Amino acid sequence: MEDLSGKVAFVTGGASGIGLALAEGFAGEGAKVVLADIEAGALKKAEDDLLASGADVIGVQCDVADHGSMAAAADRAIEAFGKVHVLCNNAGVAPAGPIDETSPDDWKWCVGVNLMGVVHGIQVLVPRIKEHGEGGHVVNTASVAGLLALPTLGIYTATKYAVVGISETLRGELAPAGIGVSVICPSFVKTRLHEGHRNRPPELGSSPEEPNEFMAQMLATATEPRVIAERVIRGVKRGDFYILPHPDMKVGVEARANEILAAFDLE
Ligand SMILES: NC(=O)c1ccc[n+]([C@@H]2O[C@H](COP(=O)([O-])OP(=O)(O)OC[C@H]3O[C@@H](n4cnc5c(N)ncnc54)[C@H](O)[C@@H]3O)[C@@H](O)[C@H]2O)c1
């Protein structure tokens, strides 16, 4: 999708961090933007700031974990702009803790947002992208935790491996329709991910570590979201599938791949 000008981008988790940077990046390319997020106050501020910068944008409050809520957000986007071309399934949360200490509600929350949120985005918007026939692009935000297992982030890792797998399947499924797919696998980015519990539904209890101090320290000095968004936009225009903005992670991915390959030779 080389020219984003006049296209419509729908960004989940668009009120903060990587999602907000993506929204700003697409707006900078002349795209219209739909910010879809659960956090009302942050969503309103992001919408106002983007409008003030001259962007054509709407904010839609929605819960990606809820299929009906995502379907309503998609309707609202089509109502406002007529079409959607770029779908960024980006909303995510990262409860931490050793797997044996996690609760069923930790899984329900994180799988609901990180995995089912991506599934719902695809279900409600890909048919509408196919319908207009102008082509499009789906960007799924996974993580380097979708390529490498990270200690104390077992639920997160499970969902991000799943997002990489879904993206690999989707790429083949959407190619005939002229719809591209990218999967983003960043390492640490300076966002509010360590405070994800701010949006945890009360009926799903509390996270094992709130806030996650280790992650807070890692994120404080990490890559700016703008840098990730610039890389993503280059990737969307160029049709990159894997978007891997942190080359220092290569050695870990290589070690994992080598271990798997070597295991094929064991009897
Ligand atoms: N920050 C990092 O180091 C990092 C690294 C790799 C991948 N990621 C991924 O990037 C994505 C964006 O996270 P971020 O780091 O910008 O964090 P963030 O907390 O700054 O932004 C996440 C956004 O998702 C929204 N959100 C949460 N639950 C939602 C729900 N149920 N429905 C709709 N919106 C919801 C939040 O309100 C927030 O605006 C996530 O998928 C995360 O896993 C982040």
The ligand as an ORCA input file, in Angstrom:
! r2SCAN-3c Opt
* xyz 0 1
  N       5.764     -1.200     25.075
  C       6.466     -2.264     24.729
  O       7.604     -2.457     25.196
  C       5.905     -3.242     23.757
  C       6.785     -4.180     23.171
  C       6.269     -5.087     22.263
  C       4.926     -5.074     21.941
  N       4.092     -4.162     22.531
  C       2.678     -4.197     22.176
  O       2.287     -2.933     21.692
  C       0.871     -2.815     21.796
  C       0.517     -1.430     22.326
  O       0.915     -1.333     23.691
  P       1.740     -0.084     24.240
  O       3.084     -0.585     24.598
  O       1.607      1.072     23.342
  O       0.985      0.152     25.640
  P      -0.012      1.312     26.122
  O      -0.561      0.828     27.424
  O       0.673      2.629     26.094
  O      -1.160      1.286     25.014
  C      -2.088      0.238     24.935
  C      -3.449      0.803     24.555
  O      -4.384     -0.291     24.466
  C      -5.603      0.134     25.075
  N      -6.392     -1.029     25.508
  C      -6.141     -1.865     26.541
  N      -7.128     -2.762     26.675
  C      -8.020     -2.506     25.673
  C      -9.251     -3.099     25.286
  N      -9.771     -4.142     25.961
  N      -9.910     -2.584     24.222
  C      -9.397     -1.494     23.544
  N      -8.248     -0.888     23.889
  C      -7.564     -1.401     24.939
  C      -5.152      1.007     26.229
  O      -6.187      1.852     26.709
  C      -3.999      1.771     25.600
  O      -4.434      2.966     25.001
  C       0.416     -3.968     22.692
  O      -0.145     -4.982     21.887
  C       1.721     -4.448     23.315
  O       1.664     -5.796     23.682
  C       4.560     -3.242     23.414
*
